[in-house]
Amino acid sequence: MIKIAGAGLAGLTTAYELLQRGAEVTLFDSGSGPGSTSVARYAGGMLAPFCEGESAEEEVITLGSRASEWWAKITAVHRRGTLVVAPPRDRAELTRFARRTRGHQLLTHAEIAELEPALSGRFATGLFFKEEAHLDPRRALRDLAQVITDMGGQIVYGHPAPKRVDLNCTGMAAGLPGLRPVRGEMVILRCPEIDLRRTLRLLHPRIPLYLVPRDDHHVMIGATMIESSSTRAPTLRSVHELLSAAFALHPAFGEASLVELGAGLRPAFADNLPRLIEQDGVLHLNGLYRHGFLLAPEMARRAAAKLMPQPANIFAKERNG
Ligand SMILES: Cc1cc2nc3c(=O)[nH]c(=O)nc-3n(C[C@H](O)[C@H](O)[C@H](O)COP(=O)(O)OP(=O)(O)OC[C@H]3O[C@@H](n4cnc5c(N)ncnc54)[C@H](O)[C@@H]3O)c2cc1C
């Protein structure tokens, strides 16, 4: 029996990989249900390796290249690409973004209108990252927890994990040396006046923002790169910036209802890359930073291979034969 502390993104993805290998798995989570206390509940759910390449190491693109395929086995993945635009005064940002990334094509205003009719006439050019995708993080965590239970895994909610576990996936709570929190803030709006189909990134020299569509005319808006360990609710300044971004994208957002405000602490090491670390006989999977959905599948596969070098049925065959 393999015991895992934390049924957030790292814990659930590794449990799935272990179950695929024939392991018996129990997860312990202090939250009340799937994803209730996971940082991932505040995530955009972008599976966007090429856009992330703007500021991330090449390894993020390599490790994340098959994430949407992995998630598509578990939950609904929307493979509609990412559209990157900039207000006219910040056109230089678009050129800079294009230089620092790959996997995109330059769009004219007519092509933008074809992809996102709601943005018709609002942006002269944009970048389209066709291979990128997004998912709904809360649904993905729920669906993954359900698949794990269906496969015979156990998830015990409402209690801290026991002292001895095989794998620790408790994010910031793990208290690993060098792990730092990177705060991410978000708002969820409901705006029936505007219909967006794919992730949009709005480039801004100071605060780059992204919008990810959800069901029923909901949209999640997030800001990246606010380095702080504060756990307080989003500040008025950041909410103002998030909402101004929506308004800059389309004035119809002025009619939107504010559904939720939130902030989460993303666990990160100095190089912002995830790690598998052995400490006092326990394997840790941590440091997923802002790439949890993107990188967890591959990191989980590696963690499962360490915990269970060979699938259970191979052991059984060898023992019997
Ligand atoms: C605003 C925001 C936007 C983001 N957008 C994206 C995105 O678009 N794409 C992307 O790929 N990633 C995104 N992320 C990042 C992603 O959410 C994180 O990388 C990921 O959730 C980290 O996973 P984790 O398993 O390490 O931590 P978590 O998902 O937080 O899981 C840790 C779990 O451990 C549990 N726990 C803690 N202590 C204990 C204990 N003692 N005993 C038992 N259980 C315990 C907690 O209850 C929790 O469920 C975003 C994050 C934020 C905040």
The ligand as an SDF file (V2000), in Angstrom:
LIG
                    3D

 53 58  0  0  0  0  0  0  0  0999 V2000
   -3.9740   32.0410   -9.5840 C   0  0  0  0  0  0  0  0  0  0  0  0
   -3.3310   30.7450  -10.0310 C   0  0  0  0  0  0  0  0  0  0  0  0
   -3.3720   30.4180  -11.3860 C   0  0  0  0  0  0  0  0  0  0  0  0
   -2.7830   29.2260  -11.8360 C   0  0  0  0  0  0  0  0  0  0  0  0
   -2.9160   28.8910  -13.1580 N   0  0  0  0  0  0  0  0  0  0  0  0
   -2.3770   27.7240  -13.6250 C   0  0  0  0  0  0  0  0  0  0  0  0
   -2.5430   27.3640  -14.9910 C   0  0  0  0  0  0  0  0  0  0  0  0
   -3.2160   28.0490  -15.7520 O   0  0  0  0  0  0  0  0  0  0  0  0
   -1.9550   26.2090  -15.4470 N   0  0  0  0  0  0  0  0  0  0  0  0
   -1.2110   25.4130  -14.6110 C   0  0  0  0  0  0  0  0  0  0  0  0
   -0.6730   24.4020  -15.0980 O   0  0  0  0  0  0  0  0  0  0  0  0
   -1.0700   25.7260  -13.2870 N   0  0  0  0  0  0  0  0  0  0  0  0
   -1.6290   26.8560  -12.7700 C   0  0  0  0  0  0  0  0  0  0  0  0
   -1.5010   27.1990  -11.4420 N   0  0  0  0  0  0  0  0  0  0  0  0
   -0.5970   26.4020  -10.6100 C   0  0  0  0  0  0  0  0  0  0  0  0
   -1.1970   25.1480   -9.9610 C   0  0  0  0  0  0  0  0  0  0  0  0
   -2.4220   25.4380   -9.3710 O   0  0  0  0  0  0  0  0  0  0  0  0
   -0.1740   24.6630   -8.9300 C   0  0  0  0  0  0  0  0  0  0  0  0
    1.0640   24.4490   -9.5610 O   0  0  0  0  0  0  0  0  0  0  0  0
   -0.5960   23.3380   -8.2920 C   0  0  0  0  0  0  0  0  0  0  0  0
   -1.8860   23.4210   -7.7370 O   0  0  0  0  0  0  0  0  0  0  0  0
    0.3740   22.8860   -7.2020 C   0  0  0  0  0  0  0  0  0  0  0  0
    0.0140   21.5700   -6.9070 O   0  0  0  0  0  0  0  0  0  0  0  0
    0.3760   20.8450   -5.5380 P   0  0  0  0  0  0  0  0  0  0  0  0
   -0.1830   19.4810   -5.6140 O   0  0  0  0  0  0  0  0  0  0  0  0
    1.8250   21.0290   -5.2480 O   0  0  0  0  0  0  0  0  0  0  0  0
   -0.3920   21.6930   -4.4200 O   0  0  0  0  0  0  0  0  0  0  0  0
   -1.9710   21.6790   -4.1260 P   0  0  0  0  0  0  0  0  0  0  0  0
   -2.7220   21.4680   -5.3880 O   0  0  0  0  0  0  0  0  0  0  0  0
   -2.2400   22.9100   -3.3350 O   0  0  0  0  0  0  0  0  0  0  0  0
   -2.1740   20.3930   -3.2110 O   0  0  0  0  0  0  0  0  0  0  0  0
   -1.6820   20.2860   -1.8990 C   0  0  0  0  0  0  0  0  0  0  0  0
   -2.7100   19.5040   -1.0970 C   0  0  0  0  0  0  0  0  0  0  0  0
   -2.0870   19.0880    0.1310 O   0  0  0  0  0  0  0  0  0  0  0  0
   -3.0840   19.1520    1.1460 C   0  0  0  0  0  0  0  0  0  0  0  0
   -2.3960   19.1990    2.4420 N   0  0  0  0  0  0  0  0  0  0  0  0
   -1.6050   20.1840    2.9390 C   0  0  0  0  0  0  0  0  0  0  0  0
   -1.1170   19.8170    4.1470 N   0  0  0  0  0  0  0  0  0  0  0  0
   -1.6000   18.5840    4.4180 C   0  0  0  0  0  0  0  0  0  0  0  0
   -1.4470   17.6680    5.4900 C   0  0  0  0  0  0  0  0  0  0  0  0
   -0.6600   17.9170    6.5640 N   0  0  0  0  0  0  0  0  0  0  0  0
   -2.0920   16.4700    5.4340 N   0  0  0  0  0  0  0  0  0  0  0  0
   -2.8800   16.1650    4.3690 C   0  0  0  0  0  0  0  0  0  0  0  0
   -3.0650   17.0050    3.3130 N   0  0  0  0  0  0  0  0  0  0  0  0
   -2.4290   18.1890    3.3410 C   0  0  0  0  0  0  0  0  0  0  0  0
   -3.9260   20.3670    0.8070 C   0  0  0  0  0  0  0  0  0  0  0  0
   -5.2080   20.2420    1.3890 O   0  0  0  0  0  0  0  0  0  0  0  0
   -3.9540   20.2970   -0.7300 C   0  0  0  0  0  0  0  0  0  0  0  0
   -5.1130   19.6280   -1.2110 O   0  0  0  0  0  0  0  0  0  0  0  0
   -2.1020   28.3710  -10.9330 C   0  0  0  0  0  0  0  0  0  0  0  0
   -2.0840   28.7050   -9.5660 C   0  0  0  0  0  0  0  0  0  0  0  0
   -2.6920   29.8750   -9.1270 C   0  0  0  0  0  0  0  0  0  0  0  0
   -2.6800   30.1920   -7.6580 C   0  0  0  0  0  0  0  0  0  0  0  0
  1  2  1  0
  2  3  1  0
  2 52  2  0
  3  4  2  0
  4  5  1  0
  4 50  1  0
  5  6  2  0
  6  7  1  0
  6 13  1  0
  7  8  2  0
  7  9  1  0
  9 10  1  0
 10 11  2  0
 10 12  1  0
 12 13  2  0
 13 14  1  0
 14 15  1  0
 14 50  1  0
 15 16  1  0
 16 17  1  0
 16 18  1  0
 18 19  1  0
 18 20  1  0
 20 21  1  0
 20 22  1  0
 22 23  1  0
 23 24  1  0
 24 25  2  0
 24 26  1  0
 24 27  1  0
 27 28  1  0
 28 29  2  0
 28 30  1  0
 28 31  1  0
 31 32  1  0
 32 33  1  0
 33 34  1  0
 33 48  1  0
 34 35  1  0
 35 36  1  0
 35 46  1  0
 36 37  1  0
 36 45  1  0
 37 38  2  0
 38 39  1  0
 39 40  1  0
 39 45  2  0
 40 41  1  0
 40 42  2  0
 42 43  1  0
 43 44  2  0
 44 45  1  0
 46 47  1  0
 46 48  1  0
 48 49  1  0
 50 51  2  0
 51 52  1  0
 52 53  1  0
M  END
$$$$
